[in-house]
C-alpha cells in the first residue's frame, strides 16, 4: 500500500532503539525524511546511517534528552516544523505505591506527559497552517488497563491521554490528526528490564520470566518493533484522516475490553 507520505518530514523522538526505531524505520520505508533523537549519540548515528543506506532518505540526528526543556528546544530547532511528529520517551521504573516521592512523579510527568505536550504545542501551528499533519504518541497499554507496579507510568500517560482527547478534536478539522499507540509487551530493552525485575523479585530465570509473561498474551509472544512501526506509519499516512483522538492497543490481545 502506498501510504502517500513520501517526501514528508518526520520527527521521531527516542528513536535509536526499540519502538521508536521501529517507527522511524517504517516511516523511512514509506519515503519520509527523518529527524531522529536519542540521548546516546553513537547508537543514534549508527541507526541513522543504516536507514540512510537502506531507504535512501535524508536523516538528521540530534543527541539530547527529550524530557528536558533544553533538549526539546534543540530538537525543535533542528526539526523546524515537521509534517509528522512521533513522540516517545522511556518509561519510569516500576515499584510500589510506598516507594514514590513527589520528585518521582514530577520526573514521570516531565518524560511521559509534559514532553510530548510541549512538542505538540510547538509543531501543531505549522501543521495547521499547511492544512495537514500527523501526530502519534507512543504511550502504553496501561492507559486502558493500569499495571500495579507501573503507577508512575499509569499516572503520567493517563494525563497525556486526557490532553490528546481534547486537543485532537480541536485540530482535526484543520487536517491534523493526533492519535496514541498503546504498546503491550514488545521485544525491546524495556521488556528485558521488566523481565529482570521479575527474575529478581520471584527468583526465576530469564527464560521462565519471559514464558510467564508470554502466557498472559493471547498471541503467545511478544510484539516486534517492526509491526509496531508499521502501525505507526499507517496512522501517519494519507489513509488515516478519519482516525481522530484514538487510543489503539498493540498488545497481542492482552487487554480484553468489551467496548
C-alpha positions in Angstrom: 0.0 0.0 0.0 1.2 3.5 -0.9 1.0 5.4 2.3 1.1 8.7 0.4 3.7 10.3 2.7 6.9 10.0 0.6 8.8 13.3 0.9 7.2 14.3 4.2 9.4 15.2 7.1 9.0 13.2 10.3 10.4 13.9 13.8 10.7 10.7 15.9 12.0 11.1 19.4 13.8 8.4 21.4 14.4 6.5 18.2 17.8 4.9 18.4 16.3 1.6 19.5 13.1 -0.2 20.4 9.6 1.0 19.4 10.9 4.5 18.4 13.4 3.0 16.0 10.7 0.7 14.6 8.6 3.7 13.8 11.5 5.6 12.3 12.3 2.7 10.0 8.7 2.3 8.9 8.4 5.9 8.1 11.7 5.9 6.2 10.5 2.9 4.2 7.4 4.9 3.3 9.7 7.6 1.9 9.8 10.1 4.8 12.9 12.1 5.6 13.7 11.9 9.3 14.8 13.9 12.3 15.8 11.3 14.9 16.6 11.9 18.5 18.0 9.9 21.4 20.4 10.5 24.3 23.2 8.3 23.1 25.0 9.9 20.0 26.8 6.8 18.9 23.9 4.4 18.8 21.7 7.1 17.3 24.0 7.9 14.4 24.7 4.2 13.7 21.0 3.6 13.3 20.5 6.7 11.2 23.3 5.6 8.8 21.6 2.2 8.4 18.4 3.9 7.5 20.1 6.2 5.0 21.8 3.3 3.3 18.7 1.0 3.3 16.0 3.5 2.3 17.8 6.4 0.7 16.1 9.1 2.7 17.6 12.1 4.4 18.2 11.6 8.1 19.3 14.2 10.6 20.1 13.4 14.2 20.1 15.3 17.5 21.5 13.6 20.6 19.9 15.1 23.7 17.3 14.3 26.4 13.8 15.0 25.1 12.4 15.1 28.6 14.2 18.4 29.3 13.3 21.9 28.2 16.8 22.4 26.7 16.5 19.1 24.8 13.1 19.9 23.4 14.3 23.3 22.2 17.3 21.7 20.4 15.1 19.1 18.8 12.5 21.6 17.6 15.2 23.9 16.3 16.5 21.2 14.1 13.2 19.7 13.1 11.7 23.1 12.1 8.1 22.4 11.6 7.8 18.7 10.7 4.8 17.2 8.8 4.8 14.2 11.2 5.6 14.0 14.9 6.1 10.7 16.7 6.6 11.3 20.5 8.4 8.7 22.6 10.4 8.5 25.8 11.5 5.8 28.1 9.0 4.8 30.8 9.7 5.4 34.6 10.9 2.5 36.7 8.5 0.0 38.3 7.9 0.0 42.1 5.3 0.1 44.8 3.0 2.9 45.9 5.0 3.5 49.0 8.2 4.0 47.0 7.3 7.0 45.0 8.0 10.6 46.1 6.8 13.9 44.6 10.0 14.2 42.7 9.4 10.7 41.2 6.0 11.8 39.9 7.4 15.1 38.6 10.1 13.2 36.6 7.4 10.8 35.2 5.2 13.7 34.2 8.1 15.5 32.5 9.0 12.5 30.5 5.7 10.9 29.6 3.2 13.8 29.7 4.8 17.2 29.5 7.5 16.5 26.9 5.0 15.2 24.3 2.6 18.1 25.1 5.5 20.6 24.6 6.4 19.0 21.2 2.8 19.0 20.1 2.3 22.7 21.1 5.3 23.6 19.1 4.6 21.6 16.0 0.8 21.9 15.6 0.6 25.5 14.5 2.7 24.8 11.4 0.7 21.7 10.6 -2.5 23.7 10.9 -1.1 26.3 8.6 -0.3 23.7 6.0 -3.7 22.0 6.4 -2.1 18.6 7.0 -0.2 16.9 9.8 0.0 13.7 11.8 0.9 13.1 15.4 1.4 9.7 17.1 2.2 9.4 20.7 3.7 6.2 22.0 2.1 5.6 25.4 1.2 2.2 27.0 -1.5 -0.5 27.3 -1.6 0.7 31.0 -3.8 3.6 29.8 -6.6 1.0 29.2 -5.6 -1.4 32.0 -3.3 0.1 34.7 -0.4 -2.1 35.8 0.1 -2.1 39.6 3.9 -1.8 39.6 3.9 0.9 37.0 2.0 3.6 38.9 4.3 6.4 37.8 3.7 5.4 34.1 0.0 4.9 34.6 -0.4 8.4 36.1 1.7 10.3 33.5 0.3 8.6 30.5 -3.3 8.9 31.7 -2.7 12.7 31.8 -1.3 12.7 28.2 -4.4 10.7 27.1 -6.7 13.3 28.6 -4.8 16.1 26.9 -4.9 14.4 23.5 -8.6 13.6 23.8 -9.5 17.3 23.7 -6.7 18.6 21.5 -7.2 16.0 18.7 -10.8 17.1 18.3 -9.9 20.7 18.2 -7.4 20.4 15.3 -9.0 17.5 13.3 -10.9 20.0 11.1 -7.6 21.6 10.1 -6.4 18.4 8.5 -4.2 17.4 11.6 -4.7 14.0 13.2 -3.5 13.1 16.7 -3.7 9.5 18.0 -2.0 7.4 20.6 -0.5 4.0 20.1 -0.6 1.8 23.2 2.0 -1.0 23.2 1.8 -4.1 25.3 4.9 -6.2 25.7 7.3 -5.9 22.8 10.7 -7.4 22.4 12.7 -4.4 23.4 15.1 -3.3 26.1 12.2 -2.1 28.2 10.7 -5.6 28.2 14.1 -7.1 29.1 14.4 -4.6 32.0 10.9 -5.5 33.3 11.6 -9.2 32.9 14.8 -8.8 35.0 12.6 -7.2 37.7 10.5 -10.4 37.8 13.7 -12.5 37.9 14.9 -10.6 41.0 11.6 -10.5 42.8 10.4 -14.1 42.1 13.7 -16.0 41.8 13.1 -17.1 38.2 15.4 -17.5 35.3 15.0 -15.0 32.4 13.5 -17.8 30.3 10.9 -18.6 33.0 10.1 -14.9 33.5 9.6 -14.4 29.7 7.5 -17.5 29.4 5.4 -16.4 32.4 4.6 -13.1 30.7 4.0 -14.6 27.3 1.4 -16.9 28.8 -0.7 -13.8 29.6 -0.7 -12.7 25.9 -3.3 -14.4 23.7 -1.0 -14.1 20.7 1.5 -16.2 22.7 4.5 -14.0 22.1 6.0 -10.5 22.5 5.4 -8.0 19.7 8.1 -6.8 17.4 9.3 -3.2 16.8 8.7 -3.8 13.1 5.0 -4.5 13.4 4.6 -1.6 15.8 6.3 0.7 13.4 4.1 -0.4 10.6 1.0 0.5 12.6 2.6 3.9 13.4 3.3 4.5 9.7 -0.3 3.8 8.8 -1.6 6.3 11.4 0.8 8.8 9.8 -0.4 8.1 6.3 -2.9 9.8 4.0 -5.3 6.9 4.7 -5.8 7.8 8.4 -7.6 11.1 8.0 -10.8 9.8 9.7 -8.9 8.4 12.8 -9.1 11.1 15.4 -8.1 11.1 19.1 -7.9 7.3 19.4 -6.0 5.0 21.8 -5.1 2.0 19.8 -3.8 -1.1 21.5 -1.0 -3.2 20.1 -0.8 -5.8 22.8 -1.5 -9.2 21.3 -4.9 -9.3 22.9 -3.7 -9.0 26.5 -6.2 -6.3 27.4 -9.8 -7.6 27.0 -12.2 -4.8 26.5 -15.9 -5.3 25.6 -16.2 -1.8 24.1 
